[in-house]
Structure formats: C-alpha cells, structure tokens
Amino acid sequence: MATKYIVQHIGRPIAAEPVTPDMWHTYKECASENAAWHAIDRATAHLSPGSWDDHYRVIAPDGHECDRWEFIYRQDADVRHGKQ
C-alpha cells in the first residue's frame, strides 16, 4: 500500500459539467495529509477564496478521499488533548 497522500486536480474550469473520475489528475504526492492540504493552499493562493475548492482533492494512502473539515477537527482535537 502506498504511503503517500495524493493531491489531485481537474485542471480546467468545468462550470455546470459533472465531474467524472477520468477528469482527476495527480498534481502532487505528499508525505502527510497536512502537507497535501498545504499544497492545495499554495496552488490556489492567487485565486478568489473558495473559487476552485471543488477542483482539488486529497486521496489518502488507503484510497479514500480526505475531508478537509474532518482534518481540521482532528488537528484541533489533538491540540486540545495535548497530542501535538
């Protein structure tokens, strides 16, 4: 099993077109989920906030799509419980 988090992107405006699995392309491989979200932040820094949020995603080593809000919640819980 891969140990990398994969940042994927669509790479073009899609407007009202539905996103299909073949539209996703690897943008970057990262060693951690945190690094993957930072890669997306850097890639979209010059854009209007939220404008390309649905054009990027993070795939975990087990193949599931990561949720940024879940990640933020886990990070916050770790801080509250002294795990960081």
N, C-alpha and C positions, 0 to 999 in steps of 0.2 A: 504494500500500500504506500502511495506517495505521502511524503511528509510536508508537502508544500501547500500553501493556500494559493489558489489561482484567482487572479483578478481578470475578469472578462469584460469586454465591452462590445457594443453593437457597432460603433464607429461611424454612424451616419444618422441624420435625423430620420425619424420614422413616422412622424405625425400621427395619423389615426390608424396606421397599419398595425396589425397584431404582430407581436414578437414571436418568432418561431425559433426552435432550438438551433437551426443552422445559421442563424444570424450572429450568434455569440462567437467571439474570437478571443484568444488569450492575449491579454495586454501585458501582464507581468506575473511572475511567480515570486511568492514571498515566504519567508520562514515562519511568520506568525500571522495570526488574524489581525493583530494591531497594525503590523506593517502593511498588510493589504488595504485596510481602511485608509491609512495614511497615503498610500499610492493613489487611491481614488481622489482623496482630498487634493493632492498635488496636481493631478491631471485635470481637475475641474475648478481649480482656484481662480482661473481667469473668467469663468462663466458666471452667469447670474445664479444666486443660491437656489438650489433645487431644480434648476432647469434641465440637467442631464442625469438626475438621480436614477432614473429608470433605464439608463443606457450602460450602467456599470453594475457588476455584481461580484461577490466573493464566493468561491466554491471551496469548501473545507476538504481536508485530505480524505475524508470518508465519502465525498461526492455530494453532500447536501449543500444547498445554498444557504449562506450565512445571513443572518438578520442583524442589521446594524444596531437597532434598538435593543435587541437581546444582548449584544456585545457590550453596549454602554451600560446596561443594567448589571451585567456580570462584573464589569470593571468597578462600578460603584459599590456593589455588594462586597467585593474583595477589599476595597478601601475601608468600608465601614467595619469589616470584620478583621482588619489588620493583616490581610493576606498579601498586601503589596507594600 
